[in-house]
Amino acid sequence: MADKQPPQRPDSGVNAGWAALGTLLGGVIVWGGIGYMLDRWLDIPYRLGLLIGMIVGICGALYLVVKRFG
């Protein structure tokens, strides 16, 4: 007996938008947090680790969003 699948609703793109936003925010928050912790641990002046971490996070997140949705 074949499995009956429920009919799929057409995707309106909202889920993809939320997923992209979550990826972007997650990258900035996680890598910014890693940079902040390195700042505190190594006593780096001017929050340079935080800035570099946030830049790495946004670049990585943009790459993942383009790779997944582009």
Buried (B, 14 or more C-beta within 10 A) or exposed (E): EEEEEEEEEEEEEEEEEEEBEEBBEBBBBBBBBBBBEBBEEEEBEEBEBBBBBBBBBBEBBBEBBEEEEE
